[in-house]
């Protein structure tokens, strides 16, 4: 959801404290959960999980497309936290261009039994997160394996100390094993197929919808704004600000396929998507069971119902 243009931010906003489980023995392939919480799909379509800060219950958006974890301006003020300014050498912006320029030291955190005395988190202005009071982003997630079990509404964090590839425990059916890279913004980027065309996409559980650069779509799929299949979502807007839908037939990962994905096409001047020309959001992801092995840099995928 948010992105930064300079990696030096990591010197300011960092993991800084969640307690890890004990390392596994060299021959121990057992998966070890270090946190497990119920997850819900919020009114905006994102993944919401419970967390406590200073004993107070808060709802957090799990945002794999974020750069650094955040709390809302109002929560930071209610907790009487000291606002600190992000270095002027770093520019952090959310989808659409909103600039984030403050962070706070958040004390006494508990996420499903996983605890931290203090974490540095960005401050997001009000009205940007729906009902959630903050986000859990890759600055925290990448220290673990991360599982989204949408069929059972469970969000799990697991130790990375296990045998490589021994992760798909929930089904005996076939699954996709997809290598991924981490972008400069900390986002997961994977190869996928859209209507038999190969692309790279970023995963974003903080986005309710999947989005693609209109200019990229026109180049890859050989249509233009006069195509009868291209439908404007906001028909009353000026031509340069219009958002479109196109009837894509499928989106898939090594045999695991989602039919008729609903992908919004944004002109680059509207979305400011940067280098990530396709973002896979919750409208697609909630149809899948996802296991992100950050240590292996592998994504394991089945249908959500594969149990």
N, C-alpha and C positions, 0 to 999 in steps of 0.2 A: 504493500500500500504506500509506504513512504520510501524515498530513495535519497542517497547522499551522493555528492559529486566529488568527495575527497575521503579516502580511506583513513586519513589521520584521525577521524572522529573516534575510531576504536580506542585511541589512547584516552579518550574522555568517557565514552559510554561503553561499558564492558560488562562481562558476565559477573565477575566480582563476588561470588559467594554462595551459590546453590550447592548444597552438600551432595556429593556423589556417593553411590553405593560402593561396596568393597569390590576391588578388582577380582575378576574370575581367574581360576586356575587355567593354565595353558591348554589343558585338554578338556575344559568344561565348556560345552556348547550350549548350556542351558541359558535361555533368555531370562533376564532379571529385570522386572519392572521396578522402577524407583518412584514412580508416581502414576496414579490412575484416578481419573475423575470423570464424572458424567459430563457430557457435552450436549448442548442444545443448539439448534439453528435459530439465530435471533431474527427479529422482524426484518432486518436488512439482508438476510441470507447468509450471514457469516457464522463461524464457529465460536460459541461462547462457552467459557468454562469458569468455575468458581475458584477464587483465591482469597486468602485473608492477608490484610495489611494491618499491623498493630491490633490483631484480633478482630478487625472489622471485615465483614464479608463483602467482597466486590466481585463483579462479573468482568471477565477479561476476554477480549477478542484474540483468538489465536491467528496470528498474521504471518504466514510463511513468506509473504511478499514484502514484509517490512524490513527496514534496515536495523533499527534499534527499538527495543521495547519502550512503551510510553504509558503515562498516566494523564488523565484529563486535568486541565487547569483547575477545575473546581475541587477535585479530590486532593490535589497537591495543596491547595489553600486550606481545605478543611483539616488536613493533617499538619498544618503550620510548617510546611517544608520550605527550605530556603531555595529560592529560584536562582540558578546560576546560568550565565550566558554561554552558549556554544561559541567556540572560537570563530572569529571573523573569517578565518581561512577556510572554513567548512560551510557548505551550503546544503541544507537538508530540505527536501520538498516532498509533499504528498502528491498523489495523482491529481492533476489539475493545476499544480503549481503553488499550493499553499506552503509557505516557508515556516519551518520549525526552528526556533532560535534559543530555547531555554531547556535546561534539564534540572533534575532534582535527585537527591539521594533518598531513596525510599527504604524505610526501615522495616524489619520484623515481618518478613514475607513467608507464607506457607502455601505451597501449591501441591495439594494432594499428599502431604507428608514430606515433601521436598522443601527444605527451609533455607533461608538466607538472612543473615543479620542486616545486610544492606545491599541494595542494587541501585546503580545509576540509571535513570530512565528519562527519556525525553518528555517534554510537556506539550500536549496537543490541545489546541483551543477547543472550546465547547462547540457542540453541534456536529462534530466530525466523526463520532464513533457510535451514534445511535444511543442505545441504552447501556453500553459498556463504559466502564471507568478507566480502561486502559487496554494495552495490547501486550501480547507475548510474542516476540519476534525472534528471528534467527540468532541474535546475539546470545539468547538463552538456549534456543532449540538445538543449535548445532553441537552442543556438548553431549547430546544424547542421541539414541534412535527415537524416532517419533512415529507414533501409530495413530491413524484416524480410522476407527471402526464405526462407520456410519450406521451400519445395520443394528448394532447394539448400543449406539450413542455413547461410546467410550473414547476418551482421549488418553493415551498412554505414553509415558516417557520410560525408556528402557536403557540400561547400561550398554555401552558400546563394547564391553568386554565379553565377547562371545565369538564363536567360530564364524568366519566369513561365509555368507550365503545361507546360514542356518537361521532363517528369520520367518519364513512363511509357515506358521503353525496352525492357522485357522482353517485351512482347507487342504484336501488332497488333490483338488483339481489343478489344472495348469495355471500358471501365473506369468506375468511379464516381469522381467528383470531389466531395468533400464538404467544405464550409466548417466550420471548427471555431473554438471560442473556448477561451481559457485561463482556468481557474477561479482563484480566489484562492490555491488550494493548488498551482497550476502544472500542473494536470491538463488533458488534452485532453478536451473535451466536444463531441459531435457529435449531429446529428439522425439518428435511425434509425426504422425501422418494425418493430414487433413485432406479428405477427398483424394487420397492417393498421392498427395504432394508432400514431400518431406520438408519439415520446418523445425525450428527450435522454439520452445515456449518456456515461459516462467510460470511457476506454480504460485497461486496467491489465494490462500484460504481467507484472507481479509477482504476479498472482492466478491460480491454477490454474483457478478456476471463475468463472463469471458469476453475479452476485448481483443481486437486486432487493428493494426494500422490499416486504414483504408488504402493508402498508397501502396503498402506492401501487398495487400489482397489483390489490388488491381493488376499488379505486376505478376504475381504468381499464378493467379487463377484466370487471367486474361479477360477481364471485363472492365467496363468503365461506368461512370455515373449515369449513362444513358441505357444501361442494361435493364431490361424489363424485370429481371429477377431481383434487382437491387431496390429495396424499399426503404424510404426515409422514415425514421422513427419520430423525429421532430420536424414534420413537414413544413411548419410555419417559420422555421429558422432560415437565415440567409444561407445561400448555397455553400459558403465556406465554413459554416458552423453545423451543418447537418450531420446527424448520426444515422447509420444505416444498418439494416439486416440483410443477410444474403443466405439462401437456403443450402447451407453446407450439409452434406449427407452423412459424414462420419468423421470421428476423431479417434485415433487409436494408438496403443502402445503394444507392439509385438503380439498382436492377436487379441488383446483386451480392447474392446471397442465401445464407444458411446455413439449411438445413432442420433442423427439430426441435432447436433450441438447448436445451441443458441448463442451465436457470437456477434457482439455489437462491433461495428466498424466505425472507428473514430478517425477523422482527419488528424494528421500529426500536429497541426497548429492548435487543435482543441485538447487532445489528450496529453501532449508533452510526454509521450511514453519513453522517449529516449531510445536506447539500443534494443529494448525488449518489445518486439513488434507483435507478439502474441502472448497474452496473459490468460492462463486457464483459471477460471474462477469457480465459485461454489456450485453454480448451476450444473457444471460437469463433474467436479470433484466429489460431490455428495453421492454420485452414482457408483463410486469406487470404494474399495478398501485399500488404504495407502499405508505403506511402511517405508519411512525415509531413514535409510541407514547412512547417516552423515559421515561416520568413520570410513565406511566402504565407498562412499559416493555412489551408492546404488539405490534406486527406487524400485520397490516391489509393489506390484499392482494386480488386484483381481477386481471382479465385479463386487459391489457391496454385499450382494446376497450369496457370495461363494463361501459357504460355511459347512 
